[in-house]
Amino acid sequence: MAEPALLSLRGVSKSFGGIHAVHDISFEVRAGESIGLVGPNGAGKTTLFNCVCGQLRNDEGEILFDGAPLVGVPTFKRARLGIGRTYQKVEVFTDMSVRDHLMVAERSRRGEGRLWKDLLNMSTVTKEESDNVDVTLELVGISRLAETSVNALGLGNCRLVELARALAAEPKILLADEPSSGLDIHETAEVAAVLRTVQRERGTAILLVEHDLSMVGEVVDRTVVMDLGSMLCEGTFDEVMANPEVRHAYLGQMGVS
Amino acid sequence: MEHFFGFAMPGIPYGCAYAIVAVGLVLTFQATGVFNFAFGAQAYAAAFVFTYLTQIRQWSGFPAFVVSVVVMSPLIGLVCDRVLFRRIGNSNTTAKLVISLSLLVGIPSLLPVIFGAQNLDATATIFPFFNPNVVYFYVFQQPVSGSYLATVTVTVVVLIALTALLRYTNLGLQMRGAVESRRLVQLDGVNSGGVVALAWAISSFMAGLAGVLLAPIYGAFQSDTYATLMVAAIAAAAWGLLRSIPIATGVAVLIGVVSTILQGYLPTDSILYSAVLPSLPFFVLVAALLFLPGMRSLDLNRDPLATIDPPPPPTAAASRAPSMDRIIRRAWWIFFAAFVVSMLTWMPKTWEGVFNSGLALSTVLLSITLITGMAGQLSLCQATLAGVGAFTSAQLAHHLGLNMLLGGLVGAVLASAVAVVLALLSLRLRGLGLALMTLAAALLFDNTFFNDASITGGASGLSLQAKWLGTSAFFNFNGHALFLLSLGVLAVCVVIVLQVRKGTVGRNLAAMRGSETAAAGLGINLTWQRIVVFALAGAIAGIGGVLVTIGQQVANSAQWNYSFSLIFIVLVVTTGVATVEGAIQAGIGFFVTSQLLTYLPARFGGSSLVIVLFAFGAVQYAKHPEGILEFQKRQGNQRFERLFFPKEYYTLHPTELAPGTSG
């Protein structure tokens, strides 16, 4: 019997005014699986991510996580259910050190944050929390930046901080939105290696939006292709890349010929 | 029906004046991205100078109009742009709001410093071709006078000209482009600095025009009157989403007309007449904030080049070397011990009173450290919350005989509850929207609860009695009881704020301040965090209000007027909103400076000058968002470190690269 889907999208649509940003998208992600979500700019990939995370409400269709529908579930509760995310436009906490970024995620994962604990001085960082943060920093390869303020980091390192922060929350599925954008070739290879490790060692499912197709081919088990809000095809990376419709979407007439 | 129109007619000139200001707000926001709270103050300044020239200097109307409206008003706008807003074109909403608030507070206080205290009456109309004392004709049996005709005519002409400018001219197009990103339109060869400066000049001219038009209509000459004008104008501009001139104009005229219609129909002795009618503009504003989704995203930074800006500097405490930090901490403890010993031994009675007031005010200001410094939100009603605490405590003592100190705790809970209601009402609002909502709440309280003699004891207030405190010791400075009480309460509040800051809630608030999207994406409940910080800040403000009241021995609504909320923001921002010591320095600094200024001759402006000084400090926010004292402390640290420490001790914070820049 097939493993039940961790994340299931059924006919999801989202429009902005008269524009169908996402139209009738359906696919599933199983636990520990890695899916690539590719397509040209404006295909609706980030909008779909926003619908899954609850930052946008889908107009039609259904999104299920662990078999339960997510309708009406706010973003922070979806995160607590195990949906982690990085962002296309980097979103870091200005003025905070890298370690504090991860500590926020660690505390959030544990459901901590009660005022009375702060007031009674019961929320000092424990050794276990500190160790967990160190492990994630090591995993992403940014231990050397732990005490640095993100204000002092360039885009590449900020993306790594975002990735580490998302992983510190130990999500069941990680939605990575163009994690290699702005990174050089070596940094991109590092991110790909981290994603593979996380999938293999922690069993985290990955839904990867990425324009660097070589990275997608390296990381994912299956690929879903979108264009102009609709789903073009689904299959292994090689299968979809051989699909004429996909080549047309990416390369226009030149791709078909 | 004739009655109806008869009641409506007098509202039109009020509505027209609201419309001019509303449209000026729209223009400034459209062209510069700044919501100019100082618009009312600019209007007041123009009217003040016009009246001063005509009444005191005996000028005729036309040259006075040219000087006050045509020359001075645009000049104020140009100076604001050149000196202040140009430097923060790409800063966050808080920076822009704080600076416009500083001007709102500073300009009316500056006028008596420059011109001396003047007793001015409402001025004559500015247009010689409409005599204000002549009734030209009757409509629905209502007289149409010269000032009526002047206001309506000027409004129509100005609105048509401005709409044409924005819609049909190249300059209007450039203004709309410049609001998105000055730097980006510069890349297209547009002199964006010049375009924005022109927008400031035009909008400031309109502020001046509205000011002198309104003076004869209001019949009295007070800066508070212009604040009411501002609220009506803000409400109208909000319904136009700070974009639409026709909607803003329509709503402004409607507010004026509906006000006079209600005035005509409501019984003058009813609660609706005395409380709800003056609050109409606030209800209109709150409705816009609650029901217009567009008001929630007004202050999103859309500048594609925003990421090239350097990050804000770290606080002085965070940037110094550990050894230096230890020395400074010890020095602070020694200074603190010396202060306490001085207060308990040789301090003169006058100065003990000054420091007691400073400690009490510091407690109120700590609430701003929580909301603005830690959560990154701007609340313009902290004085109101302090007032809620003060009046609750005084009323419980007055009616039930409850000790004011115990009543103060009840007052803190009630202030906290009011703050929570505000937080719930403004859950979806950020930045400008939240600032407007809290300002509307403050003004609403001023017009209703704080205007009710049964609550506040009328103009003289509720005089405290020693029995309400269980002892007369707090009224006797020589006994030092009030000092010890103020110090103890402040210490508890400081510990609370510090514990929150270093705890999980503090981290979550810092995360929210950095990126609400990412914070929610990590599982942080933004709604709950916001309620928690509002509740805590409300309670601290309430407790602080009780302390201030005990110190002054009277609970008076004039102490907690909305304008104090604005002044409080200005005070804390001047010294440093991100740190606890910033709030303490602001509180004590305000009273110490005020006391020192009493030694100057009265012609220097007296109490007005202290507000001007702090307002000048707050406008430095453009250059030093960490606060002018924080900046000075950091500079001092660096000089000290260079003098006494080897180079390897310096803690260097590489701040050259901002997030989002490659490197």
Interface residues (C-beta under 8 A of the other chain):
Chain A: C53 Q55 P74 T75 F76 K77 A79 R80 G84 R85 Y87 K89 V90 E91 V92 F93 T94 D95 M96 D100 M103 V104 A105 R107 S108 R109 E112 G113 R114 L115 K117 D118 L119 N121 S123 T148 S149 V150 N151 A152 L153 G154 L155 G156 C158 E162 R165 A166 A169 G182
Chain B: P311 P312 P314 I496 Q499 V500 K502 G503 T504 V505 G506 R507 N508 A510 A511 R513 G514 S515 T517 A518 A519 A520 G521 L522 G523 I524 N525 L526 Q529 V532 L536 H653 P654 T655 E656 L657 A658 P659 G660 T661 S662 G663
